[in-house]
């Protein structure tokens, strides 16, 4: 049995993919610069060429993640009010209403790019790249980066 035989490179663990997504990085390689603006993700990773939108309707998952996080935040605000009201029946509901409105408006905007990179990480964990997608990514990177002779 030959133990020195090189094996296929192991794909990153799901936790690694998610950690990269949480830090607004490419889930495949961890490269930076995947955001063109706060509301626009690049079509491809500038480092490895990974195409973020792999099929029609791809961002529905990111929408669901964003929606779930916002609902959890609003639920936490309401739970906090229930806790306060249970201990102080005269507590005003106005701060909770204001906090709920602020959370409902600000949270989806603030979490928007994170939901997209996290969803890209989840999708990559569920559906690893096909060989054709890997070749397309390599071709893209080679087409946008200057040849080694020109870099000198």
N, C-alpha and C positions, 0 to 999 in steps of 0.2 A: 504494500500500500504506500503510495507516494504522498507524503504529507506536504511536500513543497509545491504541489500543483496550485497555480493561482486560481482563485475562484472568482465568480462574479462579484462585483462590488455590492455590498449590502446596502439596500435603501435605508435612508434615515428612519429612525423610530418615529412613531406618531407624536410622541411628546416633543421631539426635536422639531418636527414640522409645525406643530402648534406654537411652540415657543418662538420660532421664526415669524410666524404670522402675527403673533401678539406684539412683536417688535417692528412691525411694518416692513418686513424683509421678504425676499423671495422664499417660499417654502422649500423649493427644490435645492437651492445652493446657499441660501442665507445672504445673498447679495443685496446691497442697498440700492436706492434710487428707483424703486418700483412705483413710486407715486409721481405723477406729473403735476398734480395739485392735490389739495385736500379731498376734492370730489372726483378726481380722475386717476385711475390706475393705468399704468403703461400697458400697452398691448402685450409686451413681452418683457421678461427680465433682461436688463441691459448686461448682466454678467453671464448668464447661462443660456439665454434665449428661450426660456420656458414661456409658452403661450398661456396666459392666465385664463382667457375665455376659450374653453375647449369644446363647447357645444352651445347651441341656441338655448336660451333660458338659463344659462349658467348662473347668473347673479340672483336667481330666486333663493338659493341657499343663503347667500349673504343677507338678503332681505329678511329671511326668517331669523337668522342669528341676531341681526340688529333689533328686530321687533321683540325677540325674546329677552334680550338684555334690557331694553327700555321697559318692558312690562315688569321685569324683576325689580328694577329701580323704583318704579311707581308702586309696586307691591310693598317694597321695603318702607317707602314713605307712609303708605297707609297702615302698615303693621306698626310703625313707630307711633302713629297717631292713636291707634287702638290701645297700645301699651300705655301711652300718656293719659288717654281718656279713662282708662280703667283705674288709674291711680288718682286722677284729678278730674272728676266729672264736669267741672266748670271750664275745662280747657277749650280754647277757641279753635274752631276748624279753619279759620282764615289762613294761618301759616301753612297748614297742610294743603289747602287748595292752591296757594301760591307755589309751594314747593312742588306739588304735582304738575302744575302748569309749566313751571320752569323745567322740570325733568322731562316732561313730554315734548318740549321744544328743543332743549339743549342736548339731551342725551343722544338722540338719533344722529344729530349733526356731528357731535364729538366722537361718536363711536363708528361713524360711517366707514372710514378707511380701514379700521381694524376688522370690521365685519367682512370686508372683501378679502383681505389677506388671510384671515382665519379660515374663511370658506375655501379659498384656493388651497390651503394646507389640508383641510379635511378632504376635499376632492382628490388631491394627490395621494393621500393615504388610502382612500377607498379605491381609486382607479390609478394605479401607477402608470407612468408614461408607456405608451406602445413604442416599439422600435422605430416606427415611422415618425412619431412625435419627437423622439430623441434625436433622430437624424435631422429633422427639420430645425430643431433648436440649435444643433451644432452648425448647420448651414447658415442659419441667421447670424450667429455670433461671428462666424468667419466672414460673412458679407459686410458686417458693420465695423469690424476691427481691421486696422491696416495690417498688411503682411509683415512678418518679422524683419524683412530686409528694409522696409521703409521706416521702421521704428528707430533705427540706429542713427 
